[in-house]
Amino acid sequence: MKKGLAIVLSCCLLLSGGWAWPATTAHGAAGKVKFSINNEALILPVDGTPYVSGSTVMVPLRIAGDALDLTVSFIKKNNIVQLAGGESELTLKVGGSEVTINGQDTIAFDGKVVLRNNRIYVPLSFFYALGLVTTYDAVSGEIVVNTPQAMANTVLGLFTSGKYELLSQRYFSEVMQTAVSVPQLQQAWESIATPNGDFVQLKSVQSSKGNDGLTIVSTVSFSKGDVAVTSLYNNNGQIIGLHISPLPADLVIPAGVIEEEIIIGAGTTHPLKGTLTLPKNATGPLSAVVLVQGSGASDQDETAYGYKPFRDIAWGLAQQGIAVLRYDKRTYTYPQQFMGEAAAGVTVKEETVDDAIAASLLLKSDKRINPARVYMVGHSLGGMLAPRIDAEGGDFAGLILLAGSPRKLWEIMNDQYAAIFKVMDDKDPLKAQSQAMLAAEIAKANQMSTWSETEAKAATLFGSPAYYFMEMDQHSTETIARKLTKPVLVLQGADDIQVYANKDYTLWQEVLKNDPLAVYKLYPGLNHFFVDYDGVGAGTATEYNVAGFVDAKVISDIGEWIKVQK
């Protein structure tokens, strides 16, 4: 139920305050300074060596520009410096601390451009402002500038050669080295790289500069799939955040299927981007479904690990003549509104319920859709909330529950954590500590019904605001579901390690026993995302790291079930 994200080694660990290089002159003697660009040492003339002014490192622009394939021109009468390369033209002014790109965008940097010994010098921060990785070591006097492509190649080379300790020592900040041990770094890489087969190539590199640092996203191709390596660098070339995740396979939309961009909640305070998938050249009012995601900040494809389950379902149902509406979750589009103090009062009503109801109303207002044949497909948490969404205004023709549960969310989370701790080595002191902490959390959960709203908002449960869980308990899925008399299709993967076939799936059958229109299907070999996998890490979360697709039989069964409803 609580999917989590791909392995996050450190989520944007930021250094507090600005970064200042210590003032020193010990390295400034001619011939002792080392200046390299893209891992190539530059030959420096005696009158063209970098130097330090206060806490600012200054480097010769023309020498650096040549190494970066930039043509440098100096218009002396105007004190203007121009750099040209590729499709960009950069303009600087001696004495200035800004660079203008293509005559439009202006970017500021620390320090000023100076003319010294008939050479133009710029602060090292100039290159960082342009989106390059910059490093200065005051002890060795070494200055390094790397393009994102060169930096990505270096980091990937250390990963693929197994030099995890060198990667950590050379490129991690002190905070990162403390937060992520070398064994953890190795486990994080190998748990994703190994299931994806042999390394093939660095496929692409993208970078962006923000207030929190320079982000470089590398797409790495393996024989069985692609992996994204996202690194966040500070202004001294240190990695302060690292995220490794598998990438879902890219697909071309099937022939006979069209898609339209739509907005859920247009005109409200929380409009959400969505997609309406339709069978091409369809005639007559169509049956349709609204897709509702599981927990977490999810995009409209419900992208998780190597999967895009809602994309698969939308395309597959449209091929069967059924319209499908999917949309980004509110927590995905407006994450800041669900963090900090605001998080204490957040409930699934704002996170999921209200937007699913709005999506239902939007579909029913479309003249191409039969308003009496709009269904809901809820996955994981979405499946758990389906009866509530229906009762509070969704008013669907029927409900399709994919790996949902009528149990309380905290009960399911307890089972998930207990399973993790159970397989830990009995000699590991963390096992007993973890189990004791889990017992304490469950004791709190069992007391929640006696708490006031204020008490719940001030407390946490499993590290999240307790009020979130308490509000869900007050709208019990089991209680609402027992009143259902409409068509319900309950689907479950037998190999699901998050929601259990022998517990949650069987409980649905007891809860819905008075609904004669409820149907149940159990799929051998399928996991929580209804993907069939039998390789390295099968039966563990590691299997999510290999790109996969929702089983075609599941999508076919959903479509056939919708078609036979009266």
C-alpha positions as CSV (number, residue, x, y, z in Angstrom):
1,M,0.0,0.0,0.0
2,K,2.8,2.4,0.8
3,K,4.8,2.1,-2.4
4,G,7.6,4.4,-1.5
5,L,10.0,5.6,-4.2
6,A,13.1,4.2,-5.8
7,I,16.1,4.1,-3.5
8,V,16.9,7.6,-2.4
9,L,20.4,7.8,-1.0
10,S,20.0,11.4,0.1
11,C,17.1,13.7,-0.9
12,C,18.6,17.0,-1.6
13,L,20.8,17.2,1.5
14,L,21.7,20.9,1.5
15,L,24.6,22.6,3.2
16,S,23.5,25.4,5.4
17,G,24.4,28.9,4.4
18,G,26.7,29.9,1.5
19,W,29.9,28.2,0.6
20,A,33.1,30.2,1.0
21,W,36.5,29.0,0.0
22,P,39.2,29.7,2.6
23,A,41.5,32.6,1.7
24,T,45.0,31.3,0.9
25,T,48.0,32.2,-1.2
26,A,50.1,29.2,-0.6
27,H,49.1,27.6,-3.9
28,G,49.4,30.7,-6.0
29,A,53.0,30.3,-7.1
30,A,53.5,29.9,-10.9
31,G,53.7,26.4,-12.1
32,K,52.1,24.9,-8.9
33,V,48.4,25.5,-9.7
34,K,46.6,22.6,-11.4
35,F,43.7,23.6,-13.6
36,S,41.8,20.9,-15.5
37,I,38.6,21.0,-17.6
38,N,36.7,17.8,-18.5
39,N,39.5,15.7,-16.8
40,E,42.2,17.2,-19.0
41,A,45.0,19.2,-17.4
42,L,45.5,22.6,-19.0
43,I,48.9,24.0,-19.9
44,L,49.2,27.3,-18.1
45,P,51.6,30.1,-19.1
46,V,53.5,31.8,-16.3
47,D,51.4,35.0,-16.8
48,G,48.1,33.1,-17.1
49,T,47.8,31.1,-13.9
50,P,44.7,31.2,-11.7
51,Y,44.9,33.1,-8.5
52,V,42.8,33.8,-5.3
53,S,41.5,37.2,-4.3
54,G,40.1,37.1,-0.8
55,S,37.9,34.0,-1.0
56,T,37.3,34.2,-4.8
57,V,39.1,31.9,-7.2
58,M,39.9,33.6,-10.5
59,V,40.7,31.7,-13.7
60,P,41.9,32.9,-17.1
61,L,38.9,33.0,-19.4
62,R,40.5,32.5,-22.8
63,I,42.4,29.4,-21.7
64,A,39.2,28.0,-20.1
65,G,37.1,29.0,-23.1
66,D,39.4,27.3,-25.6
67,A,39.2,24.0,-23.5
68,L,35.4,24.3,-23.6
69,D,35.3,25.0,-27.4
70,L,34.2,28.6,-26.8
71,T,35.5,31.5,-28.9
72,V,36.5,34.4,-26.7
73,S,36.6,38.0,-27.9
74,F,37.4,41.2,-26.0
75,I,36.1,44.5,-27.2
76,K,38.5,46.8,-25.4
77,K,36.9,50.1,-26.0
78,N,33.7,48.9,-24.3
79,N,35.3,46.5,-21.8
80,I,33.0,43.9,-23.2
81,V,33.8,40.1,-23.4
82,Q,31.9,37.9,-25.7
83,L,32.0,34.1,-25.8
84,A,30.4,32.1,-28.6
85,G,29.9,28.4,-28.9
86,G,27.1,26.1,-30.3
87,E,23.9,28.2,-30.4
88,S,24.8,30.4,-27.5
89,E,26.5,33.8,-27.2
90,L,27.5,35.0,-23.8
91,T,28.3,38.6,-22.9
92,L,30.3,39.9,-19.9
93,K,31.6,43.2,-18.9
94,V,34.9,43.9,-17.1
95,G,34.0,44.8,-13.5
96,G,30.6,43.2,-13.8
97,S,29.2,40.1,-12.1
98,E,26.5,39.1,-14.6
99,V,26.5,37.2,-17.8
100,T,23.9,37.8,-20.5
101,I,22.9,34.8,-22.7
102,N,21.9,35.4,-26.3
103,G,21.1,39.0,-25.4
104,Q,18.1,38.0,-23.2
105,D,18.6,36.1,-20.0
106,T,21.0,37.5,-17.4
107,I,22.6,35.3,-14.7
108,A,24.5,36.7,-11.7
109,F,27.6,35.1,-10.2
110,D,29.8,35.8,-7.2
111,G,32.9,38.0,-7.8
112,K,33.7,40.3,-10.7
113,V,35.3,40.0,-14.1
114,V,38.8,41.6,-14.1
115,L,41.5,42.5,-16.5
116,R,44.9,41.5,-15.2
117,N,48.2,41.3,-17.1
118,N,46.3,41.9,-20.3
119,R,44.2,38.8,-19.6
120,I,40.5,38.5,-18.8
121,Y,39.9,36.6,-15.5
122,V,36.5,35.4,-14.3
123,P,35.5,34.0,-10.9
124,L,35.2,30.2,-10.8
125,S,31.6,30.8,-9.8
126,F,31.0,32.1,-13.4
127,F,31.2,28.5,-14.7
128,Y,29.0,27.2,-11.9
129,A,26.4,29.8,-12.8
130,L,26.4,28.5,-16.3
131,G,25.6,25.0,-15.1
132,L,29.1,23.4,-15.0
133,V,30.5,21.4,-12.1
134,T,33.3,23.4,-10.4
135,T,35.7,22.3,-7.7
136,Y,38.5,24.1,-5.9
137,D,40.9,22.4,-3.4
138,A,42.8,25.0,-1.4
139,V,45.3,22.5,-0.1
140,S,46.5,21.1,-3.4
141,G,45.7,24.2,-5.4
142,E,43.7,22.2,-7.9
143,I,40.9,23.7,-9.8
144,V,38.5,21.5,-11.8
145,V,35.7,22.4,-14.2
146,N,33.5,19.7,-15.8
147,T,30.6,19.8,-18.1
148,P,27.5,17.8,-17.0
149,Q,28.4,15.2,-19.7
150,A,31.9,14.8,-18.4
151,M,30.8,14.6,-14.8
152,A,28.2,12.0,-15.6
153,N,30.8,9.9,-17.4
154,T,33.1,10.1,-14.4
155,V,30.5,9.1,-11.9
156,L,29.1,6.4,-14.1
157,G,32.6,5.0,-14.6
158,L,33.1,4.7,-10.9
159,F,29.8,3.0,-10.4
160,T,30.2,0.5,-13.2
161,S,33.8,-0.4,-12.2
162,G,32.7,-0.9,-8.6
163,K,34.8,1.9,-7.2
164,Y,32.2,3.0,-4.6
165,E,34.7,4.0,-2.0
166,L,36.6,6.3,-4.4
167,L,33.3,7.8,-5.6
168,S,32.3,8.6,-2.0
169,Q,35.7,10.0,-0.9
170,R,36.3,12.1,-4.0
171,Y,32.9,13.4,-4.8
172,F,30.5,13.2,-1.8
173,S,30.2,16.1,0.6
174,E,30.9,15.3,4.3
175,V,27.2,15.3,5.0
176,M,26.6,12.7,2.3
177,Q,29.6,10.6,3.4
178,T,28.0,10.5,6.9
179,A,24.5,9.8,5.6
180,V,25.4,7.1,3.1
181,S,28.0,4.5,3.9
182,V,30.1,2.8,1.1
183,P,28.2,-0.5,1.6
184,Q,24.9,1.3,1.3
185,L,26.1,3.0,-1.8
186,Q,27.1,-0.3,-3.3
187,Q,23.8,-2.0,-2.4
188,A,21.8,0.9,-3.8
189,W,23.5,0.7,-7.2
190,E,23.7,-3.1,-7.5
191,S,20.0,-3.6,-6.4
192,I,19.0,-1.6,-9.5
193,A,21.8,-2.3,-11.9
194,T,22.1,-6.1,-11.5
195,P,18.4,-6.9,-12.4
196,N,18.7,-4.7,-15.5
197,G,21.5,-6.8,-17.0
198,D,24.7,-5.7,-18.6
199,F,25.8,-2.1,-18.8
200,V,25.5,-0.8,-22.4
201,Q,26.0,3.0,-22.5
202,L,25.4,6.4,-21.1
203,K,22.3,7.2,-23.2
204,S,21.7,10.9,-22.4
205,V,22.5,13.6,-19.9
206,Q,20.3,16.5,-18.8
207,S,21.1,19.2,-16.3
208,S,19.4,22.2,-14.6
209,K,20.6,24.9,-12.2
210,G,18.4,25.8,-9.3
211,N,18.7,27.5,-5.9
212,D,19.5,24.2,-4.2
213,G,22.4,23.3,-6.6
214,L,23.2,21.8,-10.0
215,T,21.1,18.7,-10.9
216,I,22.5,16.3,-13.5
217,V,20.2,13.5,-14.7
218,S,21.9,10.6,-16.5
219,T,20.0,8.0,-18.4
220,V,22.0,4.8,-18.4
221,S,21.1,1.9,-20.7
222,F,21.4,-1.7,-19.6
223,S,20.6,-4.8,-21.6
224,K,17.2,-5.2,-20.0
225,G,16.2,-1.6,-19.3
226,D,17.2,2.0,-18.6
227,V,18.2,3.5,-15.2
228,A,18.2,7.2,-14.2
229,V,21.0,8.5,-12.0
230,T,20.2,11.9,-10.6
231,S,23.0,13.8,-8.8
232,L,22.8,17.2,-7.0
233,Y,26.0,19.2,-6.8
234,N,26.9,22.1,-4.6
235,N,29.1,25.0,-5.9
236,N,32.3,23.2,-5.0
237,G,31.6,20.1,-7.1
238,Q,30.4,17.9,-4.2
239,I,27.5,15.5,-4.5
240,I,24.9,16.5,-1.9
241,G,22.0,14.4,-3.2
242,L,21.8,11.1,-5.2
243,H,18.8,9.3,-6.5
244,I,19.0,6.0,-8.5
245,S,15.8,4.6,-10.1
246,P,14.8,2.3,-12.9
247,L,13.0,3.9,-15.8
248,P,9.8,2.5,-17.3
249,A,10.1,1.5,-20.9
250,D,9.2,4.1,-23.5
251,L,6.3,3.1,-25.7
252,V,4.5,4.5,-28.7
253,I,0.7,5.1,-28.3
254,P,-1.1,2.2,-30.0
255,A,-2.8,2.7,-33.3
256,G,-6.5,3.3,-32.9
257,V,-6.0,5.2,-29.6
258,I,-6.0,9.0,-29.2
259,E,-5.3,11.2,-26.2
260,E,-6.5,14.7,-25.2
261,E,-5.0,16.9,-22.5
262,I,-7.6,17.9,-19.9
263,I,-7.7,19.8,-16.6
264,I,-9.3,18.3,-13.5
265,G,-10.7,21.1,-11.2
266,A,-10.3,23.9,-13.8
267,G,-11.1,27.2,-12.1
268,T,-10.4,25.9,-8.6
269,T,-7.4,26.5,-6.3
270,H,-5.9,23.1,-7.3
271,P,-6.3,22.4,-11.0
272,L,-4.6,19.2,-12.1
273,K,-3.2,18.1,-15.5
274,G,-4.8,15.0,-16.9
275,T,-5.3,12.9,-20.0
276,L,-8.4,11.5,-21.6
277,T,-7.6,8.4,-23.6
278,L,-10.2,7.5,-26.2
279,P,-10.7,4.8,-28.9
280,K,-10.1,6.5,-32.3
281,N,-13.2,7.1,-34.5
282,A,-15.5,5.8,-31.7
283,T,-19.3,6.2,-32.3
284,G,-22.0,6.5,-29.7
285,P,-21.6,7.3,-26.0
286,L,-18.7,5.4,-24.5
287,S,-18.2,3.5,-21.2
288,A,-15.5,5.2,-19.3
289,V,-13.3,4.8,-16.2
290,V,-11.5,7.1,-13.8
291,L,-8.1,5.9,-12.6
292,V,-7.2,6.6,-8.9
293,Q,-3.6,6.1,-7.7
294,G,-2.1,4.5,-4.7
295,S,-0.3,6.4,-1.9
296,G,2.4,9.0,-2.4
297,A,2.9,11.9,-4.8
298,S,2.0,10.1,-8.1
299,D,1.8,11.4,-11.7
300,Q,-1.1,10.4,-13.9
301,D,0.7,7.3,-15.2
302,E,1.2,6.2,-11.5
303,T,4.9,6.0,-12.4
304,A,6.7,3.9,-9.8
305,Y,10.1,2.2,-10.2
306,G,10.2,0.6,-13.6
307,Y,6.4,0.8,-14.1
308,K,3.7,3.0,-15.6
309,P,0.6,1.0,-14.7
310,F,-2.0,3.6,-15.5
311,R,-0.5,4.3,-18.9
312,D,-0.8,0.5,-19.6
313,I,-4.3,0.3,-18.4
314,A,-5.5,3.5,-20.2
315,W,-4.1,2.3,-23.6
316,G,-5.3,-1.2,-23.1
317,L,-8.9,-0.2,-22.2
318,A,-9.1,2.3,-25.0
319,Q,-8.2,-0.5,-27.5
320,Q,-11.3,-2.2,-26.1
321,G,-13.5,0.8,-26.8
322,I,-13.5,2.3,-23.3
323,A,-12.5,5.9,-22.5
324,V,-10.1,6.4,-19.6
325,L,-9.3,9.5,-17.5
326,R,-6.1,9.8,-15.5
327,Y,-4.6,12.8,-13.8
328,D,-1.7,13.9,-11.6
329,K,-2.4,13.7,-7.9
330,R,-2.6,16.9,-5.9
331,T,0.4,15.9,-3.8
332,Y,2.4,15.6,-7.0
333,T,1.4,18.9,-8.5
334,Y,1.4,21.0,-5.3
335,P,4.0,19.2,-3.0
336,Q,4.8,22.3,-0.9
337,Q,1.2,22.5,0.3
338,F,1.5,19.1,1.9
339,M,4.8,19.7,3.8
340,G,5.8,21.2,7.0
341,E,3.2,22.5,9.4
342,A,0.5,22.1,6.7
343,A,1.0,18.3,6.7
344,A,-0.4,17.9,10.2
345,G,-4.0,18.6,8.9
346,V,-3.8,16.8,5.6
347,T,-6.3,13.9,5.0
348,V,-7.1,11.7,2.1
349,K,-10.1,13.9,1.3
350,E,-7.8,16.7,0.0
351,E,-5.1,14.3,-1.2
352,T,-7.4,11.9,-3.2
353,V,-11.1,11.8,-2.6
354,D,-12.2,15.3,-3.8
355,D,-10.2,15.1,-7.0
356,A,-11.5,11.7,-7.9
357,I,-15.1,13.0,-7.5
358,A,-14.3,16.0,-9.7
359,A,-12.9,13.6,-12.3
360,S,-16.1,11.6,-12.3
361,L,-18.2,14.7,-12.8
362,L,-16.0,15.9,-15.6
363,L,-16.3,12.6,-17.5
364,K,-20.1,12.5,-17.0
365,S,-20.4,16.0,-18.5
366,D,-18.6,14.9,-21.7
367,K,-21.1,14.3,-24.5
368,R,-19.0,11.5,-25.8
369,I,-19.3,9.6,-22.6
370,N,-22.3,7.6,-21.3
371,P,-22.8,9.2,-17.8
372,A,-24.6,6.0,-16.6
373,R,-21.5,3.9,-17.5
374,V,-18.6,5.7,-15.7
375,Y,-16.6,3.3,-13.5
376,M,-13.7,3.8,-11.1
377,V,-10.5,1.8,-11.1
378,G,-8.6,2.3,-7.8
379,H,-5.1,0.8,-7.2
380,S,-3.7,0.2,-3.8
381,L,-4.8,3.1,-1.6
382,G,-7.1,4.1,-4.5
383,G,-8.7,0.7,-4.2
384,M,-9.1,1.1,-0.5
385,L,-10.7,4.6,-0.9
386,A,-13.0,3.5,-3.8
387,P,-16.1,2.8,-1.6
388,R,-15.7,6.2,0.1
389,I,-15.1,8.1,-3.1
390,D,-18.2,6.5,-4.6
391,A,-20.4,7.3,-1.5
392,E,-19.2,10.9,-1.2
393,G,-20.1,11.9,-4.7
394,G,-18.3,9.7,-7.3
395,D,-21.6,7.8,-7.8
396,F,-20.0,5.3,-10.2
397,A,-21.7,2.6,-12.2
398,G,-19.3,0.1,-10.6
399,L,-15.9,-0.2,-8.8
400,I,-12.8,-2.0,-9.9
401,L,-10.4,-2.6,-6.9
402,L,-6.8,-3.4,-7.8
403,A,-4.7,-4.6,-4.8
404,G,-6.9,-2.6,-2.5
405,S,-7.9,-3.6,1.1
406,P,-10.8,-3.1,3.4
407,R,-8.4,-3.0,6.4
408,K,-7.0,0.1,8.1
409,L,-4.0,1.6,6.5
410,W,-1.9,1.4,9.6
411,E,-2.6,-2.3,10.0
412,I,-1.3,-2.9,6.5
413,M,1.8,-0.8,7.2
414,N,2.4,-2.8,10.3
415,D,2.4,-6.0,8.4
416,Q,4.8,-4.6,5.8
417,Y,7.3,-3.4,8.4
418,A,6.9,-6.6,10.4
419,A,7.8,-8.6,7.3
420,I,10.9,-6.6,6.7
421,F,12.1,-6.9,10.3
422,K,11.3,-10.6,10.5
423,V,14.0,-11.5,7.9
424,M,16.7,-9.5,9.6
425,D,19.5,-11.4,11.3
426,D,18.6,-12.2,14.9
427,K,22.2,-11.1,15.9
428,D,21.6,-7.6,14.4
429,P,20.8,-5.3,17.4
430,L,18.7,-3.2,15.0
431,K,16.2,-6.0,14.7
432,A,15.1,-5.9,18.3
433,Q,15.2,-2.1,18.3
434,S,13.1,-1.9,15.1
435,Q,10.5,-4.4,16.4
436,A,10.2,-2.5,19.7
437,M,9.7,0.7,17.8
438,L,7.0,-1.0,15.6
439,A,5.2,-2.2,18.7
440,A,5.2,1.3,20.1
441,E,3.7,2.7,16.9
442,I,0.9,0.0,17.0
443,A,0.2,0.9,20.6
444,K,-0.3,4.5,19.5
445,A,-2.5,3.4,16.6
446,N,-4.8,1.5,18.9
447,Q,-5.2,4.6,21.1
448,M,-6.1,7.0,18.3
449,S,-9.8,6.5,18.6
450,T,-9.6,8.2,22.0
451,W,-7.7,11.2,20.8
452,S,-9.1,14.6,20.0
453,E,-8.4,16.1,16.6
454,T,-5.9,18.5,18.1
455,E,-4.0,15.6,19.8
456,A,-3.9,13.7,16.5
457,K,-2.5,16.7,14.6
458,A,0.2,17.0,17.2
459,A,1.3,13.4,17.0
460,T,2.9,11.1,14.4
461,L,2.3,7.5,13.4
462,F,4.9,5.7,11.3
463,G,6.6,9.0,10.8
464,S,3.6,10.7,9.3
465,P,0.9,12.9,10.9
466,A,-1.4,10.8,12.9
467,Y,-4.4,12.8,11.9
468,Y,-4.1,11.4,8.4
469,F,-4.7,7.9,9.7
470,M,-7.3,8.9,12.3
471,E,-9.5,10.6,9.7
472,M,-9.3,7.5,7.5
473,D,-10.4,5.3,10.4
474,Q,-13.4,7.6,10.9
475,H,-14.5,6.7,7.3
476,S,-13.9,3.0,7.5
477,T,-13.6,1.3,4.2
478,E,-15.0,-1.9,5.6
479,T,-18.1,-0.2,7.0
480,I,-18.8,1.7,3.7
481,A,-18.1,-1.4,1.5
482,R,-20.5,-3.6,3.5
483,K,-23.4,-1.4,2.2
484,L,-22.4,-1.8,-1.5
485,T,-24.9,-3.4,-3.8
486,K,-23.5,-2.2,-7.1
487,P,-21.1,-4.1,-9.4
488,V,-17.6,-4.5,-7.9
489,L,-14.6,-6.3,-9.4
490,V,-11.9,-7.2,-7.0
491,L,-8.5,-8.1,-8.5
492,Q,-5.4,-9.3,-6.7
493,G,-1.9,-10.5,-7.6
494,A,-1.0,-13.7,-5.8
495,D,2.6,-12.6,-5.5
496,D,1.8,-9.2,-4.0
497,I,4.1,-8.4,-1.0
498,Q,2.3,-5.2,0.0
499,V,-1.3,-6.2,0.0
500,Y,-1.9,-9.8,0.8
501,A,-3.9,-12.4,-1.1
502,N,-4.3,-14.6,2.0
503,K,-5.5,-11.7,4.1
504,D,-6.8,-8.6,2.2
505,Y,-8.2,-10.4,-0.8
506,T,-10.1,-13.0,1.3
507,L,-11.4,-10.2,3.6
508,W,-13.0,-8.5,0.6
509,Q,-15.0,-11.6,0.0
510,E,-16.3,-11.5,3.5
511,V,-17.0,-7.8,3.5
512,L,-18.9,-7.9,0.1
513,K,-20.7,-11.1,0.8
514,N,-24.1,-9.3,0.7
515,D,-23.3,-7.8,-2.7
516,P,-24.5,-10.2,-5.4
517,L,-22.8,-8.2,-8.1
518,A,-19.3,-8.6,-6.6
519,V,-16.7,-10.6,-8.6
520,Y,-13.2,-11.7,-7.6
521,K,-10.1,-12.7,-9.6
522,L,-6.8,-13.8,-8.2
523,Y,-3.8,-13.8,-10.6
524,P,-0.9,-16.3,-9.9
525,G,2.5,-14.8,-10.4
526,L,1.5,-11.1,-10.5
527,N,2.9,-8.6,-8.0
528,H,1.4,-5.4,-6.5
529,F,1.5,-3.7,-9.8
530,F,0.0,-6.7,-11.6
531,V,3.3,-7.3,-13.4
532,D,4.6,-10.8,-13.9
533,Y,8.3,-11.1,-13.0
534,D,10.5,-14.1,-12.4
535,G,14.1,-13.0,-12.2
536,V,16.7,-11.6,-9.8
537,G,15.0,-10.4,-6.7
538,A,11.7,-12.0,-7.4
539,G,9.4,-11.9,-4.4
540,T,11.1,-8.7,-3.1
541,A,10.9,-5.0,-3.8
542,T,14.0,-5.5,-6.0
543,E,11.8,-6.9,-8.8
544,Y,10.2,-3.4,-9.2
545,N,13.6,-2.2,-10.5
546,V,13.1,-4.0,-13.8
547,A,10.8,-2.3,-16.3
548,G,7.6,-4.2,-16.7
549,F,4.0,-3.9,-17.9
550,V,0.6,-4.6,-16.4
551,D,-0.4,-8.1,-17.5
552,A,-2.5,-8.0,-20.6
553,K,-5.0,-10.6,-19.1
554,V,-5.8,-8.2,-16.3
555,I,-6.5,-5.3,-18.6
556,S,-8.6,-7.6,-20.8
557,D,-10.6,-8.9,-17.8
558,I,-11.4,-5.3,-16.7
559,G,-12.6,-4.4,-20.2
560,E,-14.7,-7.5,-20.6
561,W,-16.2,-7.0,-17.1
562,I,-17.2,-3.4,-18.0
563,K,-18.8,-4.5,-21.3
564,V,-21.1,-7.1,-19.7
565,Q,-22.5,-4.7,-17.0
566,K,-26.1,-3.7,-17.6
